[in-house]
């Protein structure tokens, strides 16, 4: 099983990689931006992607649409949340 983490915070991505590797015993790839995520998605098949909603090169949640278009389940992380945004993502 392989998981993609798309997160621009080095600290958050390190913690996530450690926890996922230890708890699920799986391979974890980390991409700090959408460009890097696209490259990894072209190389590997993923069980799930855990993505930050706002990335340096995709600040409007474009990564979510891209991941879902690849038929990969997506867990979205964000520091701000409101009902309208939630409805749009669902």
C-alpha positions in Angstrom: 0.0 0.0 0.0 1.3 3.4 -0.9 0.1 6.8 0.3 0.7 10.3 -1.1 1.0 13.2 1.3 0.8 16.6 -0.4 1.8 19.2 2.2 4.0 22.3 2.0 4.8 22.3 5.8 8.0 20.3 6.3 7.1 19.6 9.9 3.6 18.5 9.2 4.7 16.2 6.4 7.5 14.7 8.5 5.0 13.9 11.3 2.5 12.4 8.9 5.1 10.3 7.1 6.4 9.0 10.4 2.9 8.1 11.8 1.6 6.6 8.5 4.8 4.5 8.1 4.7 3.3 11.8 1.0 2.7 12.2 0.1 1.4 8.8 3.5 -0.1 7.7 3.1 1.4 4.2 5.2 3.4 1.8 4.6 7.2 2.0 5.6 9.7 -0.6 5.6 13.4 0.2 5.2 16.3 -2.3 5.5 19.9 -1.1 3.5 21.3 -4.0 1.1 20.4 -6.9 3.9 20.2 -9.4 5.8 17.6 -7.4 2.5 15.7 -6.7 1.8 15.4 -10.4 5.2 13.9 -11.0 4.7 11.3 -8.2 1.2 10.5 -9.5 2.6 9.8 -12.9 5.1 7.4 -11.4 3.1 5.5 -8.8 -0.3 4.1 -7.9 -1.7 5.3 -4.6 -4.2 3.9 -2.2 -5.1 7.3 -0.9 -3.8 10.9 -1.1 -3.8 13.2 2.0 -3.6 16.8 0.7 -3.3 20.3 2.0 -6.1 22.4 0.5 -3.8 25.4 -0.1 -0.5 24.8 -1.8 2.1 27.3 -3.0 1.3 26.6 -6.6 -2.4 25.7 -6.2 -4.0 28.0 -3.7 -7.6 27.3 -4.7 -7.7 23.5 -3.9 -6.8 22.4 -7.4 -4.9 19.5 -6.1 -8.1 17.9 -4.8 -9.7 18.0 -8.2 -6.6 16.6 -9.8 -6.3 13.7 -7.3 -10.0 12.8 -7.6 -9.7 12.9 -11.4 -7.1 10.1 -11.1 -9.7 8.0 -9.2 -7.7 8.2 -5.9 -9.6 8.8 -2.7 -8.5 12.1 -1.1 -8.4 13.3 2.5 -8.2 17.1 2.6 -6.4 19.0 5.3 -7.0 22.7 5.9 -6.5 25.3 8.6 -9.7 27.1 7.7 -13.0 25.6 7.1 -16.5 26.8 6.5 -19.8 25.2 5.4 -19.6 26.6 1.9 -16.1 25.3 1.3 -17.1 21.9 2.8 -20.1 21.7 0.4 -18.0 22.6 -2.6 -15.4 19.9 -1.8 -18.0 17.2 -1.2 
